[in-house]
């Protein structure tokens, strides 16, 4: 497979061209022939015009690449190596939503041929590839894994907004259904990963490694959030404590904050779901999820307590609706939970963000983005350290707020910089 791809006798297809799939597809397209497939025709048209819908890649990233973008399933019949990079979200009950993964497996199953490879990159629980996806491939293709085709798993390690830790600079974990597939998959990924690959002993181990990466971060952040709840009652600043503690060589410098997005706030639920299916009730992971999910309401309570003391018709400005700094991704944005709590108390809330798309925010959350220019706010919540926000100063916040206003700086951007308004951070 490796040599035939390199000689362009066969093609590689990437299924799902979001923030994970598109960069992978374009990297492979530097060396081999690639088919980029997505079910969203609007996104496909944008990519054909060298526009990244996720706003992560410049137009130049598309130039000189051997790639064909399509939303037509029949085009996938030309491919022999499939990479699945579709979302793996959770539903309103915090349970895994496998619909995108099932749909992608069904699509591939309809075009799968003898000798083909299917590698999943979507984050999921250990066992999902072989127990949930593989049966779909075998049923629809009437082929048998090992004998007729091969499967593997290679967890994505894309970090939106990060220009340093990229596909090429981060070690890639790979796994296959047997020794032959492991080596072929490893060689193919080595085409685009300069840092090299780590060969996991099984697909389940590779799946677990990914979900553990983000579960570990979730646990550490939940500790910082719980400490923030304690330190707020004591009357000391959490970021001051972290700064002091980090002078010790082995201190891990995690920070408190809202845990949203498509990874850290989602992946642990896949692991707890699998544990429950096996008869084990997670305690540490579930407790961390409870703490982090509740932080948005905690922020809302702090704001409500402050503004309702100031009189009638309070008004709050929320700066930042994306899940992290300098990205346009609004999926699972936890500040929305804060906004909903404020609105429930009839508090007027304006939301603005230089990176978010107004149409997407309204479609996802039913919220309109506000234009800059309003004043007389009773509170301002700064949720993420966008570069534009880092440039704001004491005079700016004084110009848009009432004298008794609260500046709620969730990430500690303006610590020791706000002097003529009440200041609070996690």
N, C-alpha and C positions, 0 to 999 in steps of 0.2 A: 504493500500500500504506500509506504513512505516514498519509494523511488518513483512509482507511477504518478504520485502527486507532484513530486519535484520535477518530473519530466512533462508535467501537464497533460498526461494521458488520462488522468482522472481529476475530478473536482471535489473540493470541500464545500460543504454548505453550512452556514450558521443560521439556526432557527431562533428568531427573536433578536431584534436589532436595537435594544435599549442601551442603557449606559454600560452594560457588560458586553453584549453581543457585537455591537458596532465596532468598538476598538479592536476586539479580537479578529473580526472579519477583515478589517483593514490591515492589520499586522500580517495576517496570513497572505493577504492579496499582494504583498510585496514579493512573495516567493513563489506562490502557487495560484492556480485558478480558483476563484471563490464565487459561490452563489450566496447572496445575502437575502434571507427570506424573513418577511414579517407580514402579519395579517392586516396591519394597518396601512391601507393604500395611501393615505395622506402622508404618513411618515416615509413610505417608499419613494414617493415623488420628491420629497424634500431631499432625501439622500442622493437621488439621481442628479439633483441640482447642487450637490456638494454642501448640503446644509445638515448639520447634526441636530436633530430635534431635541436632544438633551443638552445642547449648548456646551458640550465638553470639548469638542474637536473643531479646529479651524477648517476652512474650506481647503486649505493646502493638504490636509491629511488624506483627502480623497484622490489627489492628483497622482497619476502614474500607477494606479493600482489595478490589478486584473480582477475586477469584481463586477458582478451583474446583480442589480437589486430587483427583487420581484415579490409579488404577493400571490403568484400563481403556483399552485401545488405541482402541476405538471412539470414545471421547470426543474423541480427537485429530482426528477428521474435521471437527470444528468450527473447527479452527485453520487459519490461512493463513500465519503467520510462526512458524517453529520455531527455537528456540535450544537447542543441544545442549551440556550441561554435565556430561557423565558423566566418571568417573575415567579416567585413562590410566596405569595402573601398569606395573611391570615384573615379569617372572617370576623364578623362582629362578636363572635363568642370566643375569640382568640384561639381558634382551631385552624390547623393547616388547610389552606385552600389549594388543592392540587389541580384545579380545572385547567390552568395554563399548561401545566406539565403533562396532564392527560391528553389535552388537545394536540400538543406538539408530538407526543408519542404516536397518536393516531395518524397524524399527518405523515410522519416518517414511515409508519407501518404500511401505509398505502403505496409507498414508492421503494421500499427496501428490497434489495437484491442480494443474491449470493455473493459473498466476499466483502460486503459493506461493513463499515464500522459506525457505531453510534456512541458518542461520548456526551454525557450530561455534565453541565457546569452549574446548573441551578442549585441553590442551597436547599437542603432538605434533611430529613432525619435518616439515620443509618438504616439501610434496608429498602429504602424507597425505590432506588434504581432497579434492583433485582426483583423486588416483591410487588411493586405497583406499575412500573413502567415496562419492564421486560415482557410480562404476559401480554400487554397490548401490542407490542412489536411482533411477538410470535404469532398471535392470533390473526392480526390483519395481514401479515406477510406470508403466513403459512410456512415460515422458515423456523429453524431451530438455532438458538444461540450456541456458539462453540463449533457446531458442525457447519452451519451455513453463513453466519455472520458473527461479529464480535461486538461487545459493549464495554464501556469503560466509564470512569468518572474522574473529573478534574475540577475541583472547586474553584470558582472564580475568586480573584483577589483584587478586584477593581475598587479603588477608593475615589469616589467622585470629588473633583476639585483638586486632587493631589497630582501635581506635575512631576514629583520626584519618584514616588513609588508607583511605577507603571507596569504594564504587562512585561516589558523586557527586563526590568530591574528587580522583580520580586520572584523568588523561587516558586515554581509551580508544582503542586502535588498532583500526581497522576496515579491511576489504578486501572487494571484491566481484568477481564473475566478469566484470563489464563496468562501464562508466561509470555506467549507469543504476542498477544494483544497488548500486554503491558509494555513490551519493548517497542512495538510499532507506535503506540500512542506517545510514548516518551520521546522517541525520535522526531515525531511530527511536531510536538510542542517545543522541542529544542530549536526548531526553526525560528520561533518568535520570542523565546525567553532566553535572554543572555545570561541571566543568573542561574540557569540550570533547572533541572526538575528533580523532585523527590519521588521515588517509586514506592508507593504505599503497598503493603502486603495484600490488601483486599479492597474491594469497592466500598464495603461498609466502613473500613478504617478511614478511607479518604472522605467519605460523607461525614463521619463523626468529627474528623479534624476540622472541617469547616465550621460546623455548628458550634463546636467547642471554642473556636477562636472568638466568636462574637458573644457567646455565653459568658466567657471569662471577663470580657470587657463590661458586659452588662452587670455582672456581680460587683466588679470594682467600682463602677459608677454608682451603683445603688448604695454602696458603703459611704461614698462621698456625699450622696444625697441625704442619707440618714444622719451623717455627722452634721450636715448643714442644718437639719431640723433641730438637732441638739444645740449647736452653737448659736443659732438664732435665739433660742430661749436663754442661753447664757449671756448673750449680748456681745459676742465676738465675731469677727469676719472669717468665714471659712477659708477664703483665699489667702488671708494672712497666716492662718494655721498651716495650710498646705505649703506655703512658701518657707515657713520655718522648718516644717517636718522634712521637706525635700533636701535639706542640707545633709541628711544622712544618706550614705552611699547606696543603700538598698531600698530606699523608699520609692514606691511607684507613684508617680505624680499624676494621678487621675483627678478629675475635677467634677463638681456637681453640675447638673444641668438637666434639661428635658431630653429624654431618650426617645427619639422618633426615627424616621427613615425606614428603609427596607431591610436593614440587617440586624443591628443590635436590638432594636425594639420588636423584632419579629422572630428571628431565628431560635431564641430560647424556647419559644412556644412549640416549635417542631420537636425539640428534644423532650420536653415535658409530656407532649402528646404520645411520643413513642414509649416513654417510660410508663405512662398510665396504661397503654395497651398491653404492656408486659406485666402489669400488676404492681408497679411501684409508683408511689406518690412522691413526686419531687418536693423537697422542703426548702432547701437553700435557693435553688433556681426560682421557684415560685414566689418565695418571699422577696427576692430581688426584683422580680417583675412587678409585684404589687407596689413596692416602694417607688420604682421608676415611673410606673403608669399613673401613680397618684400625685406626682410632683406638679403636674399641670393644674390640678385643682388646688393644691397648696398655694401656688403662685396666685391663683384667682382669689383665694381667701384673703391673702395679704393685701391685694389691691382693693377688694371690696371693703375690707375693714377700714382702710385708709380713706377712700373717696366718699363713702357714705357719711363720714363725719363732717365733711366739708360743705354739705348743703344739698340743694336739689339739682337735678339734671347733671350728674357727674359725667365727665367725658374722658376717655382713655385712648391713648395712641399705642398701637402695637407695631414695633419696628422689627420686621422679619417674620416670614411665614414659611420659608424653606426649612428643611430639617437640619441643615448645617450651613456653615459659612461659604459664600462664594459659589454656590451651585443653584440651579433652577428647580431642583427636585423637591416637590411638596408632598410626596407620599408619606403617609403616617406622621404628618406634622402635629406634634403634641400641643403646640401653642394654640391650635384650633380648639382644643378642649378648654383651655383657659378662656378664650374668647366666648365660647358658648356659655360658660359659667357666668361671665360678666353680663352677657346679654340677658340671661335669666333673671338678673336683678335690675333690669331696665336701665343698665348703664350703656351709654352710647360708646361704641367702639369703632375707631378707624384703624384699618390695617394697611400697611404699606411694605413693599419689598422691591428693591431695585433689580432682583434676579427673577422673581416669580412672574409667570404669565397670568394676567388677569382672567383670561378665559378658562384656563386650567383650574385656577383657584375657585372660581364660581362653579365650575362643573363638578369639582371634587367635594367642595365644602359649602357651596351656596353663599360664599362671601364675596363682596366686591372690594377690590383694592382701591385705596384712596390716594389722591394726588397730594403731594406736599403743599404746604401753605397754610394749613389750619393752625389755630393757636388756642390759648386758654385751656390747655389740658390739665386735668386734675392728677393724672399719672401717665407716665410713659414706660412701656415695657420694652427693653431691648433684648431680643431673644438669641441672636447669633452675631458673632463678630465679623460681619461683612467688612471688606476693606473700606467701603464708603462710610460705615459707621465708626470705624476707628479714628477717622479724621474729625469727628464731631467733638465739640468742647463744651465747657461750662456755660459760655455765653449763648450757645445754640439752644441748649435745653432751657435756659432762663427765658429765651425769646418765645418759646412755644408753650410755656406752662404758666400756671398761676403760682404765686409766691409760696403757697402751702403744698405744692405738688410733690409727688413721690416719683423718684427716678428708680425704676426697678431694673437693675443691670444683671441679668441672669448669669452672664459669663464673666463678670468682673472686669469688663473692658475699661471702665472709668473709675476704678478704685483709686481713691485719694485725689480725684480730679473734679468731683462735683462738690462745690462749696456753698452755693446759695439755694440749694433745694435739698429736701430730705432724700437721702441715698440709701438704697437697700440692694443687696445681692444675695444669691444663694450661698 
